[in-house]
């Protein structure tokens, strides 16, 4: 099933459950009735609230034409610097690193725009800025985002992202190294 179809089906299911949860009978058309043993709408919606949140926060990775594998290694120190690989760049501000660190960046080839940084788990004292292009990806009118993923490209976290529609790029602050991808 296409991604859009899945989203519409999920949204339809949420609407149907919400409307169904709100349809309870009452003995009196005016004012509340005496408490009964049937479930109250608030209780039903309380349980549904987490489902609605999950459905509305579905994140899909953007489908793209494969980019060639590329890698680069740079040593960045306390003065900061830029690590660029393929159509991705990472700007590390001054003071983000205590000492010199050899950083490896890999543009991973595949149907998803993805970049891997190492040493894995490296943390910054102040956030670095990751910029990822999506010129080679399918047209999706929804805002694009950078997501933190595991090696199987399972989304672990959606980052606070700025979508630059003109140059077809997204940018987000990151505070540690791992694997990142473009999603919507």
C-alpha positions as CSV (number, residue, x, y, z in Angstrom):
1,X,0.0,0.0,0.0
2,X,1.4,3.4,-0.9
3,X,2.5,5.7,1.9
4,X,-0.3,8.3,1.3
5,X,-2.9,5.5,1.4
6,X,-1.5,4.2,4.7
7,X,-1.7,7.7,6.2
8,X,-5.3,8.2,5.1
9,X,-6.4,4.8,6.4
10,X,-4.7,5.6,9.7
11,X,-6.3,9.0,9.9
12,X,-9.7,7.5,9.0
13,X,-9.3,4.9,11.7
14,X,-8.5,7.6,14.3
15,X,-11.5,9.7,13.3
16,X,-13.8,6.7,13.4
17,X,-12.5,5.6,16.8
18,X,-12.8,9.2,18.1
19,X,-16.4,9.6,16.8
20,X,-17.3,6.1,18.1
21,X,-15.9,6.9,21.5
22,X,-18.0,10.1,21.7
23,X,-21.2,8.3,20.9
24,X,-22.7,7.2,24.3
25,X,-26.3,7.1,25.2
26,X,-27.9,9.2,27.9
27,X,-31.3,8.9,29.5
28,X,-31.7,12.7,29.5
29,X,-31.1,14.9,26.5
30,X,-30.2,17.8,28.9
31,X,-27.4,17.5,31.4
32,X,-25.4,14.5,32.6
33,X,-27.0,11.3,33.6
34,X,-26.3,9.4,36.8
35,X,-23.0,7.4,36.7
36,X,-23.3,4.0,35.1
37,X,-21.1,1.0,34.6
38,X,-20.5,1.8,30.9
39,X,-17.2,3.4,30.0
40,X,-17.2,7.1,29.9
41,X,-15.9,9.0,26.7
42,X,-13.1,10.6,28.7
43,X,-11.8,7.2,29.7
44,X,-12.0,5.9,26.2
45,X,-10.3,9.0,24.7
46,X,-7.7,8.9,27.4
47,X,-6.6,5.5,26.1
48,X,-7.1,6.6,22.6
49,X,-5.0,9.8,23.1
50,X,-1.7,7.9,23.0
51,X,-2.9,6.1,19.8
52,X,-3.8,9.3,18.2
53,X,-0.4,10.8,19.1
54,X,1.4,7.8,17.6
55,X,-0.7,7.8,14.4
56,X,-0.3,11.5,13.8
57,X,3.5,11.4,14.5
58,X,4.2,8.6,11.9
59,X,7.4,9.4,10.2
60,X,8.4,7.9,6.9
61,X,11.9,8.0,5.4
62,X,12.0,9.9,2.1
63,X,12.5,7.7,-0.9
64,X,15.4,8.7,-3.0
65,X,17.6,7.7,-6.0
66,X,20.7,6.1,-4.6
67,X,23.7,8.3,-4.1
68,X,27.2,6.8,-4.5
69,X,28.9,5.8,-1.3
70,X,31.4,8.4,-0.2
71,X,33.5,8.9,3.0
72,X,35.8,11.4,4.4
73,X,37.9,11.7,7.5
74,X,38.9,15.0,9.2
75,X,40.5,16.0,12.4
76,X,38.5,18.7,14.2
77,X,39.6,20.3,17.4
78,X,38.4,23.0,19.9
79,X,38.4,25.6,17.2
80,X,35.6,23.8,15.4
81,X,35.4,23.1,11.7
82,X,33.3,21.6,8.8
83,X,33.1,18.0,7.7
84,X,31.6,17.6,4.3
85,X,30.8,14.3,2.5
86,X,28.7,14.0,-0.7
87,X,25.7,16.3,-0.3
88,X,25.9,16.5,3.5
89,X,27.8,18.8,5.8
90,X,28.4,19.0,9.5
91,X,29.4,22.3,11.1
92,X,31.0,21.9,14.5
93,X,31.2,25.2,16.4
94,X,34.2,26.4,18.4
95,X,34.2,24.9,21.9
96,X,32.1,21.9,21.0
97,X,35.1,19.5,21.4
98,X,37.6,19.5,24.2
99,X,40.5,18.2,22.0
100,X,41.3,17.0,18.6
101,X,39.0,14.2,17.3
102,X,39.3,12.3,14.1
103,X,35.8,12.3,12.5
104,X,34.7,10.0,9.8
105,X,31.6,10.8,7.8
106,X,30.0,8.4,5.3
107,X,27.3,9.1,2.7
108,X,25.6,5.7,2.7
109,X,24.3,4.5,-0.6
110,X,20.7,3.3,-0.8
111,X,17.1,4.4,-1.4
112,X,17.2,6.7,1.6
113,X,19.5,9.7,2.0
114,X,21.5,8.7,5.0
115,X,24.8,9.7,6.7
116,X,26.8,7.9,9.4
117,X,29.3,9.6,11.7
118,X,32.0,8.1,13.8
119,X,33.3,7.7,16.4
120,X,29.8,6.6,17.3
121,X,28.5,8.2,20.5
122,X,30.8,11.2,20.4
123,X,29.0,14.0,22.3
124,X,29.4,17.8,21.7
125,X,29.6,20.4,24.5
126,X,27.4,22.6,22.2
127,X,25.3,21.3,19.2
128,X,26.8,20.9,15.8
129,X,24.6,21.6,12.7
130,X,23.9,18.9,10.2
131,X,22.7,19.8,6.7
132,X,21.4,17.1,4.4
133,X,20.3,17.6,0.8
134,X,17.3,15.8,-0.8
135,X,17.5,17.0,-4.4
136,X,17.6,13.3,-5.5
137,X,14.4,12.3,-3.6
138,X,10.8,11.9,-4.5
139,X,8.6,15.0,-4.5
140,X,6.7,15.1,-1.1
141,X,4.9,18.3,-0.2
142,X,5.2,17.7,3.5
143,X,8.0,19.3,5.4
144,X,11.2,17.2,5.5
145,X,13.0,16.4,8.7
146,X,16.3,14.9,9.9
147,X,15.8,11.8,12.0
148,X,18.2,9.9,14.2
149,X,18.1,6.2,13.2
150,X,19.7,2.9,14.0
151,X,21.7,0.9,11.4
152,X,18.5,-0.8,10.2
153,X,17.1,2.8,9.5
154,X,14.5,2.5,12.3
155,X,13.6,6.0,13.4
156,X,14.7,6.6,17.0
157,X,14.2,10.3,17.2
158,X,12.8,13.1,15.1
159,X,15.1,16.2,15.3
160,X,14.0,19.8,15.4
161,X,14.6,20.6,11.7
162,X,14.5,23.5,9.4
163,X,13.4,22.6,5.8
164,X,15.1,24.8,3.2
165,X,12.6,24.2,0.3
166,X,14.6,26.3,-2.3
167,X,17.9,24.4,-2.1
168,X,16.0,21.2,-1.2
169,X,18.0,20.7,2.0
170,X,17.2,20.2,5.7
171,X,19.3,21.4,8.7
172,X,19.2,20.4,12.3
173,X,21.3,20.6,15.5
174,X,22.8,17.3,16.7
175,X,24.6,16.7,19.9
176,X,26.0,13.2,19.3
177,X,27.2,11.0,16.5
178,X,25.3,8.1,15.0
179,X,23.3,7.6,11.8
180,X,20.9,10.2,10.4
181,X,18.4,10.2,7.5
182,X,15.9,12.5,5.7
183,X,12.3,11.8,6.5
184,X,8.9,13.5,6.2
